[in-house]
Amino acid sequence: MDIQMKKGLLDVCVLALLSRGDSYGYQLVTELSKVVEVSESTLYPILKRLEAGGLLTTYTCEHGGRLRRYYRITQAGLARLGQFGEEWAELERIHDFIAGGKK
């Protein structure tokens, strides 16, 4: 898969997971790995970019005597998920055209 396309899809996959509930890095990697190959070294820059873009926020909680950083989707992140749905419909039309001109 094209790296730029995968990058955009990973962003949306992270937001989709967070729309189901707050999570932390390792848990996100575990869940994402069920559908796409992703490592922690790939995930953390995505999380930083999404946070910088206002699509998620972070907070820390103690777990097992250590602080764990949790990620929470924002209203802007939820709006981005909705926008992706519209973009996906356009991608399906493009795919249909490429595959043989279906309408």
PAZAPA-4460 file (N, C-alpha, C; in steps of 0.05 Angstrom, whole numbers, plus 32768, in hexadecimal, padded with zeros to 4 digits):
% residues 103
    n_x    n_y    n_z   ca_x   ca_y   ca_z    c_x    c_y    c_z   seq   type   mol
   8011   7FE8   8000   8000   8000   8000   8012   8019   8000     1      M     A
   8009   802D   7FF2   8018   8046   7FF1   801B   8051   800D     2      D     A
   8033   805B   8014   8039   8064   802F   8028   807B   8037     3      I     A
   8023   808E   8025   8012   80A5   802C   7FF5   809D   8031     4      Q     A
   7FEB   808A   8021   7FD0   8081   8026   7FCE   8073   8041     5      M     A
   7FE2   8062   8046   7FE2   8053   805F   7FE4   8066   8077     6      K     A
   7FF4   807B   8074   7FF7   808F   808A   7FDC   809B   8090     7      K     A
   7FCD   80A4   807C   7FB3   80AF   8080   7F9F   809C   808C     8      G     A
   7FA0   8083   8083   7F8E   806F   808E   7F95   8068   80AB     9      L     A
   7FAE   8068   80B2   7FB6   8063   80CE   7FAB   8079   80E0    10      L     A
   7FAD   8092   80D7   7FA2   80A8   80E6   7F85   80A3   80ED    11      D     A
   7F75   809C   80D9   7F59   8097   80DC   7F54   807E   80ED    12      V     A
   7F64   806A   80EA   7F61   8051   80FA   7F65   8058   8118    13      C     A
   7F79   8068   811E   7F7E   8070   813A   7F66   8080   8144    14      V     A
   7F5C   8093   8135   7F45   80A2   813D   7F2D   8090   8141    15      L     A
   7F29   807C   8130   7F12   806A   8132   7F14   805A   814C    16      A     A
   7F2C   8050   8153   7F30   8042   816C   7F2A   8054   8184    17      L     A
   7F34   806C   8183   7F2F   807F   8199   7F12   8088   819B    18      L     A
   7F03   8086   8185   7EE7   808D   8187   7ED7   8078   8197    19      S     A
   7EE3   8061   819A   7ED7   804B   81AA   7EDE   804D   81C7    20      R     A
   7EF2   805E   81CE   7EFA   8061   81E9   7F17   8069   81EB    21      G     A
   7F1E   8076   8201   7F3A   807E   8206   7F4C   8066   8206    22      D     A
   7F65   806A   81FE   7F78   8054   81FD   7F94   805E   8200    23      S     A
   7FA7   804B   8203   7FC4   8052   8206   7FD3   8044   81EF    24      Y     A
   7FEB   804D   81EB   7FFB   8045   81D3   7FFC   8027   81CE    25      G     A
   8004   8017   81E1   8007   7FFB   81DD   7FED   7FEE   81D5    26      Y     A
   7FD8   7FF6   81E2   7FBD   7FEB   81DC   7FB5   7FF3   81BF    27      Q     A
   7FBB   800B   81B7   7FB5   8013   819C   7FC4   8003   8187    28      L     A
   7FDE   7FFE   818C   7FEE   7FEE   817A   7FE2   7FD2   8178    29      V     A
   7FDB   7FC6   818F   7FCF   7FAB   818F   7FB6   7FAA   817F    30      T     A
   7FA4   7FBD   8182   7F8B   7FBD   8173   7F8F   7FC2   8155    31      E     A
   7FA0   7FD6   814F   7FA6   7FDC   8133   7FB3   7FC5   8125    32      L     A
   7FC4   7FB6   8133   7FD3   7FA0   8126   7FC0   7F8A   811D    33      S     A
   7FA8   7F8A   8127   7F94   7F76   811E   7F8C   7F7A   8101    34      K     A
   7F8F   7F94   80F7   7F86   7F9A   80DC   7F9C   7FA5   80CA    35      V     A
   7FB1   7FAF   80D5   7FC6   7FBB   80C5   7FE1   7FBA   80D5    36      V     A
   7FF6   7FB5   80C6   8010   7FB3   80D3   8018   7FCF   80DE    37      E     A
   801D   7FD1   80F8   8025   7FEB   8104   8036   7FE5   811C    38      V     A
   804A   7FF5   8120   805C   7FF3   8137   8059   800B   8149    39      S     A
   8064   8009   8161   8063   8020   8173   8072   8038   8167    40      E     A
   8088   8032   8159   8098   8048   814D   8088   8055   8136    41      S     A
   8074   8048   812B   8063   8055   8117   804C   8064   8125    42      T     A
   8042   8058   813A   802A   8063   8148   802F   807D   8156    43      L     A
   8045   807F   8165   8049   8097   8175   804B   80B1   8165    44      Y     A
   8059   80B1   814E   8058   80CA   813E   803C   80D1   8135    45      P     A
   802C   80BD   812F   8010   80C1   8127   8001   80CE   813E    46      I     A
   8004   80C3   8156   7FF7   80CE   816D   7FFF   80EB   8172    47      L     A
   8019   80F1   816F   8022   810D   8173   8016   811F   815E    48      K     A
   8015   8116   8145   800A   8127   812F   7FEC   812C   8134    49      R     A
   7FDE   8117   813C   7FC1   811A   8141   7FBC   812D   8159    50      L     A
   7FCD   812B   816D   7FCA   813D   8184   7FD0   815A   817C    51      E     A
   7FE6   815E   816C   7FED   8179   8163   7FD7   8185   8152    52      A     A
   7FC9   8173   8143   7FB3   817C   8132   7F98   8180   8141    53      G     A
   7F98   817B   815B   7F80   817F   816B   7F6C   8169   8169    54      G     A
   7F74   8152   815D   7F62   813C   8159   7F60   8129   8171    55      L     A
   7F73   812B   8183   7F73   811B   819B   7F81   812B   81B1    56      L     A
   7F7B   8123   81CA   7F89   812E   81E1   7F95   8117   81F1    57      T     A
   7FA6   811E   8204   7FB2   8109   8215   7FAE   8110   8233    58      T     A
   7FAF   80FB   8242   7FB0   80FE   825F   7FBE   80E6   826B    59      Y     A
   7FC7   80E8   8283   7FD5   80D1   8290   7FC6   80C7   82A8    60      T     A
   7FC9   80AD   82AC   7FBD   809F   82C3   7FD2   808B   82CD    61      C     A
   7FD2   8087   82E7   7FE4   8073   82F2   7FD9   8057   82ED    62      E     A
   7FEC   8046   82E5   7FE5   802A   82E0   7FFD   8019   82E8    63      H     A
   7FF9   8008   82FC   800F   7FF7   8305   8026   8006   8310    64      G     A
   8021   801D   831D   8036   802D   8329   8044   803F   8315    65      G     A
   803C   803F   82FC   8048   8050   82E7   8032   8061   82DA    66      R     A
   803B   8078   82CF   8028   8089   82C1   8025   807E   82A4    67      L     A
   800C   807D   829C   8006   8074   8280   7FF8   808A   8272    68      R     A
   8001   8090   8259   7FF4   80A5   824A   7FDD   809A   823A    69      R     A
   7FC6   80A6   823E   7FAE   809F   822F   7FA8   80B4   821A    70      Y     A
   7F9B   80AB   8205   7F93   80BC   81EF   7F74   80BC   81ED    71      Y     A
   7F6A   80D4   81E8   7F4C   80D8   81E6   7F46   80E8   81CD    72      R     A
   7F33   80DF   81BD   7F2B   80ED   81A5   7F1D   8107   81AC    73      I     A
   7F20   811C   819C   7F13   8135   81A1   7EFB   8138   818E    74      T     A
   7EEC   814D   8191   7ED6   8152   817E   7EE1   8155   8161    75      Q     A
   7EF8   8162   815F   7F05   8165   8144   7F0C   814A   8139    76      A     A
   7F15   8138   814A   7F1C   811D   8141   7F03   810E   8138    77      G     A
   7EED   8111   8146   7ED4   8105   813E   7ECA   8110   8123    78      L     A
   7ECE   812A   8120   7EC7   8137   8106   7ED8   812C   80F0    79      A     A
   7EF2   8127   80F5   7F04   811C   80E1   7EFA   8100   80D9    80      R     A
   7EF1   80F0   80EC   7EE6   80D6   80E5   7ECE   80D8   80D2    81      L     A
   7EBC   80EC   80D7   7EA6   80F0   80C6   7EAE   80F9   80AA    82      G     A
   7EC2   8109   80A9   7ECD   8112   808F   7ED9   80FB   8080    83      Q     A
   7EE6   80E8   808E   7EF1   80D1   8081   7EDC   80C0   8074    84      F     A
   7EC4   80BE   8081   7EAE   80AF   8075   7EA7   80BA   805A    85      G     A
   7EA6   80D5   8058   7EA0   80E2   803E   7EB6   80DC   802A    86      E     A
   7ECF   80DE   8033   7EE6   80D9   8021   7EE6   80BC   8017    87      E     A
   7EDE   80A9   8029   7EDD   808D   8021   7EC9   8088   800B    88      W     A
   7EB2   8096   800C   7E9E   8093   7FF7   7EAA   809C   7FDC    89      A     A
   7EBA   80B1   7FDD   7EC7   80BB   7FC4   7EDB   80A6   7FBA    90      E     A
   7EEB   809B   7FCD   7EFE   8086   7FC6   7EF1   806E   7FB9    91      L     A
   7ED9   8066   7FC4   7ECB   8050   7FB8   7EC3   8056   7F9B    92      E     A
   7EBA   806E   7F96   7EB2   8076   7F7B   7ECB   8075   7F68    93      R     A
   7EE1   807E   7F72   7EFA   807D   7F62   7F02   8060   7F5D    94      I     A
   7F00   804F   7F71   7F07   8033   7F6F   7EF5   8026   7F5A    95      H     A
   7EDB   802B   7F5C   7EC8   8020   7F49   7ECF   8028   7F2C    96      D     A
   7ED6   8041   7F29   7EDE   804B   7F0E   7EF7   803C   7F04    97      F     A
   7F0A   8039   7F15   7F23   802B   7F0D   7F1D   800E   7F07    98      I     A
   7F0C   8002   7F17   7F06   7FE5   7F14   7EF4   7FDF   7EFC    99      A     A
   7EE9   7FF3   7EEF   7EDA   7FEC   7ED7   7EC3   7FFF   7ED1   100      G     A
   7EC3   8016   7EDD   7EAF   802A   7ED6   7E94   8026   7EE3   101      G     A
   7E93   8018   7EFA   7E79   8015   7F08   7E71   8031   7F12   102      K     A
   7E57   8035   7F15   7E4D   804E   7F20   7E46   804B   7F3D   103      K     A
***
